[in-house]
């Protein structure tokens, strides 16, 4: 991993602290509320104006550590071939879990406050530490496939109450399997990519025929997603006990939704054009290893799932999630929702096990969305559909006068997420998107 002298090898061996140790400190100053302390070290793909090559970086405080430069200098040696000077993380991720862990440990060691290797080498620091303000972030993976689940009981109940019988809001299958659909990988974009309002067929309840029009009920969906990190063979399911070994890390995800287009098209096969126009993800992938200290038990599942989905112990994560909305005329965003990922009824492992139970194969870079994350209180709902109750109760923003039932052109949606530790947090950064007018 880290190349160096024999003395440095024994130094690292002596100071072999786990990368998740809350006592670890970096020689780089990191604020207590920063998303990127030394305990995190998320992976992303970046470039700069001075060097437009896409390459791998790790976030630390307000900086990006350039792994391609460390690799080129012979300091970080991962494989016989270069993996960090590529435009996506797929080649690195494909090396497997043992390499992920040893790489993270090596980077953690290099950034420690008591390790002089990078700390005391001014030339190396200048070469490898890039201010995040100078970094241009790119989509971190080549998305091989995209699946979106529907795993929040609160969200599914709210939608069922709005559009079906409130007394039977959940469909009969919902408590027995993680409902999902195959989305469109080609329209997955990185944060800060503008989103064009879609055109499509819509039909109001009073209209005899549908019409072709811009979406009038454009919405966001607050989600998390995990990145598949290992391949599985066609025809061979991945068991619930194996599932975590197939996950590299997690990102924030905004599953933009055209509610009026969806309402007309979704019967009988589910969402299509209402979801295909854009899905935004955050640029930093937080590794599953970094999230381990924040594992918690998920909700009790009743009835007990079938054996292939049964799971015990801490099968969820304590991740605070927040949504802000900023109209084009506003100088500051309004916080409109705050919830927690730990409310999700179906876990990521259950989603993956169910996805493969038919024999569907996995590929490195597959993206698996959690579905909208909603809590039980109104201010914890993860979509405008719920926050405004399908437009019946418009949401008033922080200025006291601006209201929203659904998104308007120029609106910016900002989602953030983090795990709160003792005097540090493991954060995901943000996923941001701004709405552009439709092209008629």
N, C-alpha and C positions, 0 to 999 in steps of 0.2 A: 504493500500500500504506500505508506510514506517512505520515500527513499531517504537515506541519511547515513551518518556515521554509526559505528558500533555503540559509541557513547550515547547517541540520541536514542538508539533502540532500547538500551537498558533504562534510559530516562523515561521513555514512554511506558515500558513495562512496569516500572515502579509506580508510576502515576496513572495506573489503569482504572480510572473512574468511568462509570457507565455514562454514556452520552445524555441520559435522562436525569442524571443527578442534579437536584435543584441547587446544590452548592456550587456547581460549575460556574465560572466566570470567564468571559472573553477579555482579551486585551483591547478589543473594540468596545467602546462605550455603548451600552444598550439601555434605553430608558425602561423603567418598570412596566410601562404600558405598551411597549413595542411588541409587535406581533412576532418578531424574529430574534429571540435570544439564542444563545448557544445550544439550549436544549431543543430547539426546533430544527433548524437547518433544512428548510424546504428546498426542493429542486425546481428550477425553471429554465426557460430558454430565453436568451436576451441578445441584443446587439447594441452598439453605440454608433453615434454619427461618425466618430473617428475610426471605428472598426465595424463595418456593416455585416461582418460574418456572424451568422447565427450560431450560438454555442451555449453550453451548459453553465449555469451559475447556481450558487446557493445563497440564500438571503441570510445576512447577519447584521442586525441593527439597521442602520441606514445605508448599508453597503451590499453589493453583490460580489461574492467571491468567485472569480473567474476560474472554473475548473479546467477549461481548455488550456489556459496559460500554465496552470500547475502541472497539467499532464505534459505539455510541451517542454517544460523545464525539467521533467523527470522527477518531480517531487511527489506527484500523485500518480501511481502506476496501478491501473486496474486490470487491464487485459493486454494481450499481445498486440492488439490494434487500438487505434484511437477511438474512444467512444464519446468524448466530451466536445469534440469540434464538429458535431453534426447538428442539423437543424431541428431535430426532435430528440426526446429522451428514449425512444423506443429501443435503440440498440443497447443502451446502458441497462434499461429495465430488464431486457431479455436475459441478462447475465445471471439473474436469480437472486434469491433472498439472502444467501450467504454473502454475496458481493455487496448487496445493498447495505447490509449491517456493517461489514468491515469498512466500506467506504465512508459511511456516516461516522464511525468511530475514528477513522483517520482524520477526517475533516475537523471533528470536534477537538481532537488532540492538537492539531495545527493552530486552531483558533484560541486555545486556552491562554489565560492570562499569565500562567507560569511556564509556558513553552516559548523559548526565545527564537525558534526557527523562523517564523514569519514576523513575529513581533519586533525583532531587532534588525531585520533586513529591510531597510528603507526602499531599496531598489525593487525588491520582490513585492513589497506592499503596494508600491505605485503601479506595478505591472498587473497585479492580481485583484486588487480591491477597487471596485468601481462604485462611485456614489449611485444610489438607486435613482436619484434625480436625473442622472445621465443615461440610465439604462432604458432601452426600448424593449418592452416585453412582447413575446410572441406566444402562440399556442404551444404548450409544452410537449404535446404528444401528437403523433399521427393517429387520429381517431379511426380505428378499424371498424368499429360498430358502436351504435348508441342505443341503449335500452333505458326506458324511463318507467319507474315503478310508481305505485300509488299506495304508499305504506303508512300514511298517517291516518289513524282511525278518526281523529277529530276532523281532519280535512274531508275525508270520504263521507263522514256523517253530515257535515255542513252541506256538501254538494248534493247529497241524496235528499236532504230536507228541502233544498231549494227547488230541485227539479223532479222529485218523485214524491212518494208518500212519506211524510215526516215520521210516521210511526214505524216505517220499514225503510229507514234511510240507507242502511247497508244492504247491498245485494247478497244473496245467499252464499256466494263463494268467497266473500271478502275475508271472513274470519278463518278460512281454511287454506288460503294460499296468497302469496304476494302478487297481486294483480299488476300487470305491466304490459307495455307495448313496445315494439321495435320502432325507434325513431330514425331520423335522418342524420347520418354522420357528417355529410358534406357541408351542412350548415351550422356545425358547431364552431363558434368563434371565441377568441380570447377577449377578456375584459377591455373596455374602452373602444370596442368596435361599435359604431352606430348601427341601429336596427331600423330597417325600413318598415313602415306600416304596411301590412300585407293587403292585397286585394283578394277577393274571393266571392263565392256564392253565399248570400245571406237570405234568410226568409223570416220575416216577422210573423208572429202568431195570427195577425189579421190579414196578411197578404195571401192571395191565391197561389201565386207563383214566386219562385226565388228571383233575386236580382243580383247583378254583378256590381260590387261596390267596395270601397275601402272598409276595412274592419272598423267598427264603431265601438267595440268593447275589447280594446287591447289591454292585456294584463301581464303581470309578471307572476312567476311562481318561485318562491324561496325554497331552494333545495340544496342538498349536498350530493356529491357523487364520488364513487370510488373508481380508481384506475386499475384495470386488470393487468397483472404483472407477470403472468405465466400462461403458457399455452396448455390446452387440454385436447385430448384426442376426440375426434368425431365419434359419437356413439358411446362415449364413456362419461357418465355423470361424475361431478365433483361432489363429494359428501360434505355434509355440514361441518364435520370435524376437519376437513382439508381446506375449507373455503378461505380461511384467513391467509393461507400460504399463497393464494392466487391474487392477493391484493397488494399493490405497491403503495398507494397513498390515496388521499382524498382532496377534493377541491370544492369550492363553492360553485353552485350552478343556478342559473336563472333560466327556467324553461318558459320563455315568452309564449303567450297563449292568446289566440284570437277567439274570444268566447262566442261571438255571434256566428262566426264561420263554423266553429266546432259544434254548436248546438244544432245546426242544420245537417252537418255531414256525418256525425259520429255514429248514428245508427245505420247499419248493424255492426260495423267493424271497428269502431273507435276513431280516435283522432287521426287526421291526415294533414291537410294543408293548414289547419289551425295551429299545428305545432312545427311544421317543417321549415318555416321561414328563418328561424334563428334560435339557437341555444347558446347562451354565454357561460363561459367558465372562467374562474380566477386563474392567474398565470402561475401561481406557486402551488406545487403539489406537496402537501404535508404528509410525511411518511407514516405508515401505520405504526411503526416503532415509536415515533415521537408522540403518538396519541395514546399509547398504552397506559400511562399514569392516570388517564382520565376516563378509563372504562367504568361503566356503571351498569346496573341491571336495567333492562328495558321493562315495559309494562307486562303485567301478568297476561298470558294468552289463554283465553277461554272461548271455545273449547280447546283442549290440547291439540296442537297440530299433528298431522300424520308423522310417523316415526322419522322419515327422511328430513323433516323440518324441525324436529325437536332439538332444543338448545337449552343449556343451563348456564348459570354463572353470569358474569358481567358481559353481556352481549351488545351493549350500546355505548355511546360516548356522551359525556357532559360537554356539549358545544353550545355556547351562547350564540344566537343568531339575531341579526338586526337588519331591518330594511329602512332606508331613507328615500324620500322622493323630493326632487328639486325641480319645480317648474322653470321654464326658460326665463321668466320674469323675476324669479327669486334670487336673492344673493346668498342664501343659506338653505341647506336641505332641512326637511322635516322628518323626524323619526316617526314612522307610522306603525312599526311592529317590532316587538322583541320576543323571541321564543327560545326554545332549547331543543336540540336534536334528540335528547334522551327520551322525548315523548313518543318517538316513532315506534309503531306497533311491530312492524316486521324489520328485522335486523339486516345488515348488509350481507352477513353470512347466509341467512335464509334466502335472501334475494338471489345470491349466486348459486346456491344449491338448487333452488327451484328452476332457475334459468337453464341449468344443465341437466336436469333430471330426465329430460326427453332424449338426451344425447347431443344436444347442441354444444358445439365446441367453442372454446374461448381463444381469443388472440390477444397478444400483448398490445395494449393501447385501447382495448375496448373500454367504453365509458358507460357506467351504470348509475343513472340518476335515482335518487331516493324517492322522488315524488314530493309534492308540496309539504313543508313542515309547518303544521299549525298546532297551537296549544288549545286549551279549553276556554280561555278568556278572549274577548273580542280583540284586545290589543296584542294578542299573540297569533293572530291569523296570518297565514303566509301568502295571501293573494288579495288583490282588490275585489275580486269576486266575493270573497267572504267579508272583507273589511267594510265594503259598502252594501253587502247583502244583495248582490246583483243589481246595484244601482238604487235600491229602495232607500238606503240610508247613506247619502253621500258623506265622504270623509272630509272633515275640516282640517286644513294644514295649520302649521304653527303660527302663521300670520293672522289667524282668526277669521279670514274672509275667503281665502281660496279653498275651493272644494274639488274633490275628485271622486267620481264613481269608477272611471277607467282612465287609462293613460291618454294624454293629449300630446300632440306634436310638440317637440322641444323638451318634454319631460325627461329628466335623468333619474334613473333608478340605481341606487347604491346599496349593495349587500355586503355585510361583514360578518365574520365569525371567528370565535376564539375559545380556547379552553383556558380557564383561569387557575393558575397555580399559586403557590405561596411566594408572593413578590415577583412573579413572572407569569407570562401568558404564552401559550402556543397558538399563534394566530394564522389565519389564512389570507391576510391582506383583504382585498375587496374584489368584487366583480361589479363592473359599472357598464351601463348602456344608456344611450340617449336615443329618443324616438325621432326619426325623420319622417316627413310627409310621404304618403303613398305616391307611387308612380301610376297615374291613370292611363 
